[in-house]
Amino acid sequence: MNSTSLVRASGTVRARPVAPALAPAAANVAAPAPDDKSYPAARNTAQPFDAGWFDNLRVNLSAAERRVATLPGRRSVKKDAQAGWLLKAISCIDLTTLSGDDTAERVRRLCAKAVTPVRSDLLAALGFADRTLHTGAVCVYHRFVATAVDALAGSGIPVAAVSTGFPAGLIPHELKLKEIEASVRDGAAEIDIVITREHVLTGQWRRLYDEMRDFRLAAGDAHVKAILATGELKTLRNVAKASMVCMMAGADFIKTSTGKEGVNATPLVTLVMLRMIRQYEARTGFRVGYKPAGGVSTAKTALDYQVLMKEELGRAWLEPELFRIGASTLLADIERQLEHHVTGRYSAFHRHPIG
């Protein structure tokens, strides 16, 4: 597939060709230099509600499945180039702990790993000894926002809080807004909200728009990632519509999942969401970020998502301003792969602790 033909919509949006293939990595193992100097772009601004943007959306399931099926064999990133792409992936990880047994000390250890995600000897061997490398953010429950902000002081790493009754999102709307406001007061620079799935499943698109708009207003200067919980939306058409409505209401990112659903991030829903981001940019000029979450636990999977981002949206979406990966164990596998690249040997997971 070379255009947006697998997701059809009404209006005058033109098909956009797929981005060119990955460029070679630089000799010092860095990922390719940007071919688009305009990012980070202006923050997304809410648009007036217009059902015409999504009413006639259709997803060609067979075409989408064929596109996804070709992904593993389309690009092979090896050796130094692979190390460069994995280092870039680290900078896009939202290092996450969202367990019922979380403690302040676990969050502090997680923050320490976010600041120093890869051993210094490995970075030196890769030519990165004099460079700053850290994760894109640390993601925690509201209770631990202040702890994480304190632990990350001076690091430049933002704290993301999951809010609005995460993961089900079934608390009263007023309490959702108060939780967002409380997290922002504690220092959260990013808010991962969960939408009310009922609005999608019953076709109440204006209610979804109003809910998302309220979340954006409550967050103020904090950026908002809208979690769609795609595994509970039943159809790809619902995923496409929910993506467009949330962006229309001002979401800075659209995110697949809470990580708590039976089905979380998949390449298929990713493809549909990326095509919606493309269409939204074509209509408004605003770039919206994308975050897969849940099940992205291996370096190979991270590379697949990076390739898909590059091919569908372009080089700008390989940066943490527009691409995040919600993960807790992914970093350990990336560090193992980097150690194998340097030493030729794989190490055990327990040698790369996180929390």
Stockholm file with secondary structure:
# STOCKHOLM 1.0

chainA/1-355         MNSTSLVRASGTVRARPVAPALAPAAANVAAPAPDDKSYPAARNTAQPFDAGWFDNLRVNLSAAERRVATLPGRRSVKKDAQAGWLLKAISCIDLTTLSGDDTAERVRRLCAKAVTPVRSDLLAALGFADRTLHTGAVCVYHRFVATAVDALAGSGIPVAAVSTGFPAGLIPHELKLKEIEASVRDGAAEIDIVITREHVLTGQWRRLYDEMRDFRLAAGDAHVKAILATGELKTLRNVAKASMVCMMAGADFIKTSTGKEGVNATPLVTLVMLRMIRQYEARTGFRVGYKPAGGVSTAKTALDYQVLMKEELGRAWLEPELFRIGASTLLADIERQLEHHVTGRYSAFHRHPIG
#=GR chainA/1-355 SS CCSGGGEECSSSCCCCCCCCCCCCCCTTSCCCCCSCTTCSCCCCCCCCCCGGGTTTCEECHHHHHHHHHTHHHHCCCCHHHHHHHHHHHHTTEEEECCCTTCCHHHHHHHHHHHHSCSCHHHHHHTTCTTSCCCCSEEEEEGGGHHHHHHHTTTSCCCEEEECSSTTTCCSCHHHHHHHHHHHHHTTCSEEEEECCHHHHHTTCHHHHHHHHHHHHHHHTTSEEEEECCGGGSCSHHHHHHHHHHHHHTTCSEEECCCSCSSSCCCHHHHHHHHHHHHHHHHHHSCCCEEECBSSCCSHHHHHHHHHHHHHHHCGGGGSTTTBCEEESSHHHHHHHHHHHHHHSCCCCGGGSCCC
#=GC SS_cons         CCSGGGEECSSSCCCCCCCCCCCCCCTTSCCCCCSCTTCSCCCCCCCCCCGGGTTTCEECHHHHHHHHHTHHHHCCCCHHHHHHHHHHHHTTEEEECCCTTCCHHHHHHHHHHHHSCSCHHHHHHTTCTTSCCCCSEEEEEGGGHHHHHHHTTTSCCCEEEECSSTTTCCSCHHHHHHHHHHHHHTTCSEEEEECCHHHHHTTCHHHHHHHHHHHHHHHTTSEEEEECCGGGSCSHHHHHHHHHHHHHTTCSEEECCCSCSSSCCCHHHHHHHHHHHHHHHHHHSCCCEEECBSSCCSHHHHHHHHHHHHHHHCGGGGSTTTBCEEESSHHHHHHHHHHHHHHSCCCCGGGSCCC
//
